[in-house]
Amino acid sequence: MALILIAALLTGSAGSAIRQIGLTHNFLAKALVSNPEVEIVGTLKTDPTWSRPKVIGSRFRSKSMTALASISYLKIGGESRRIRLPIRLTSSRFIDLIPGEKFAVTGVAFPTAERRVAALIATHGEFKKISQANYLQRISAKIRNSFRESAISVGGAGGALIPGLVIGDTSLEEASFVLEMRRSGLSHLTAVSGANFAIIAAFLLWLSQWIFKRVRSRLILTSMVLVGFIFLVRPSPSVLRASVMSAVILIAKARGVSADSIPSLGLAISFLILMDPFQAIDPGFALSVAATAGILLLAPKLETYLNAKFGHEKLAQVIAIPLSATIMCTPVILAISGLFSLVSIPANILAEPVVAPITIIGFIAAIFSPIFPALSHFLLVLIKPLAQFIVWISNFASNLPVLMLPKSYLGAAIALILIALIKFRRWGFLTIFIVIAALIIVLPGRWPGSSWSVANCNVGQGDGLVINLGANEALVIDVGPDAKLMDDCLKDLGIKKIPLLVLSHFHADHVHGLDGALAGRRISNAWFTNFKEPKSERDTAVLLLADTPIHQVAAGEVIEFNSAKGAVKIEVLWPTKAQSTFEALPGDGSAINNSSIALLVTVGKIRIFSAGDLEPQAQQAMLAIAKIDPIDIYKVSHHGSTYQYLPLMTELSPKVALISVGAGNSYGHPAANTVSALKTLGAKVLRTDLDGAIAIDASQMTLKIRTKRNDWWNISWG
């Protein structure tokens, strides 16, 4: 046994090492340090898909097309070689190619963290098609395109789900819907999985019995159709994994010999890893193996137990399969995401009866879609209510609380302990374990605390400051780059109404999360700066705020009102009515940064200063026209960058300095000299990349600070 294990480790290590050396030691890798201009000839391996728009630094990057390809010819400068390497392509233009087609294009090569490829090629020229794909690939592309058009004509989230569930085409699914499916434990239904292969295979075996009497003939026909099905759904690593795992289940069930199940699974795992060593570090691979193992090992026992308990064989089978897969996958899910939904099992049980008819009828509709589009449309209309039922389950389940643990092996360990305690029937220990977990969750002391005054949301590389006005109301200054992160933070803080929203300036890392602030909340008033760039971000903010009154503020304005937390005074210290011009510093745009709104906010006895991304010259100009006394809390300008005006820091002399910054950002924020200067002034420096979300309680004589780090005790419902 030991020799077999050693041999397996050596074989796997050798395969991984050979693949890694091939990706990192080649003609292209040596030139990547200078991001060279390249000319390539390659073959497309996956369907081009539109990537989601995202915020990078302070800029909003629009969506682009991306695909995997294998290059066969590479030219860098005056040197060219024939070479075989997997690469990732990106293009701001539509890539009008299908997998299997050969092309030529120019672009710029960049290093990439994606382990499966040698480089990222950002293309900027037109794709020139050199040769067509083979007949099977062309037919598959035609079926996928026509089936997608039929699904579009059906419409709705249910119509968008069907192509993903049947042929793995997820292009119509909204990101919010995919998130809901993941949160409710139904993410395996958003794309093709091993279950789909098993359903198609079982359907074909049943159907072929009316055509062929011999079992071997049926198996040959089924195998041939499944090979075609693999091309239809695209032979990506996840699809190949699903097909192999479903083959293991079908063979095990067909033979009826349970002793063969584990060796067959082991053989499938070995085959996949030898084919692609990077599968071993793919979370999807671990989940696929765990689900297959659960169906092979646990499902028969659970089915027998449930049948004996309730006396209903079909019901026992419906419950046993998702339950066994969920039990085995739970430790992996907790290790990866830190989320565990108590409703994932009932959600899967409710959804399972409709998966088979959607898959089978959808498969038939896909096959006929290029020939008889009307028939395809009719079949999709027929199964849309079933798909809509899955959407309804996802919507309902995703709104229920989930148990949130740190993304670490702690979650996996907790799940394994619980499974072991249930397995060995240690009910006393199980009760103690559950009581301790419940106490950790419900005991007081959770972030942000019951009397928080100021909170800095952890929105990544961006700003999101919240000042508590009491009665579930808050003043919000900037909304970060990510709507979900901002919404989650405001939910944690219990904010339901925002009497005043201040967007300090229109860089994307300060305003792109506006959707999150608006989610289920009323914003009474909004303050804008006088500098209207970047125009796209400002225009988007205006559209989203719709009927909300918008005021363009200027230095010297003061408003005062009463809140549940005491008297509130907001003083605008910058910008001036006339736009100022300063020397441009390196970075994302000094003119925009120097238009940031600077505020001095007093709530009760606590004084807070925030100035967006204001740079040194503008800070100096502001200090020349405004009187600033020592404050309690300083939201440090420009994410703690080195661009600070030290006399302003000295005048502020904050007790607490909050630095809103993304972990591992490429800007070097915060600068060591800025942190050192703040500490020299006696400030307690807190930063979201290390401390997570930050809440400060000023209800007592001293400031009480709570942070939301990724520590082991941060277990809660959310």
Secondary structure, DSSP 8 states (H G I E B T S, - for coil): -HHHHHHHHHHHHHHHHHHHHHHHSSHHHHHGGG--EEEEEEEE-S--EE---EEETTEEE---EEEEEEEEEEEETTEEEEEEEEEEEEESS-----TT-EEEEEEEEE--S-TT-S-EEEE-S--EEEE---HHHHHHHHHHHHHHHHHHHH-HHHHHHHHHHHH---TTS-HHHHHHHHHTT-GGGSS--HHHHHHHHHHHHHHHTTT-SSHHHHHHHHHHHHHHHHHHH---HHHHHHHHHHHHHHHHHHHT-GGGHHHHHHHHHHHHHHH-GGGGG-HHHHHHHHHHHIIIIIHHHHHHHHHHHH--HHHHHHHHHHHHHHHHHHHHHHHHH-EE-TTHHHHHHHHHHHHHHHHHHHHHHHHHTTT-HHHHHHHHHHHHHHHHHHHHHHHHHHTS--EE--SSHHHHHHHHHHHHHHHTT-HHHHHHHHHHHHHHHHSS--TT-TT--EEE---SSS--EEEEEETTEEEEE---S-HHHHHHHHHHHT--EEEEEE-----HHHHTTHHHHHTT-EEEEEEE-S---SHHHHHHHHHHHTTS-EEE--TT-EEEEEETTEEEEEEEEE--SS-------SSS-HHHHTT--EEEEEETTEEEEE-TT--HHHHHHHHHHS-----SEEE-GGGG-S---HHHHHHH--SEEEE---TT-TT--S-HHHHHHHHHTT-EEEEHHHHBEEEEE-SSSS-EEEEE-S-TT--EE-
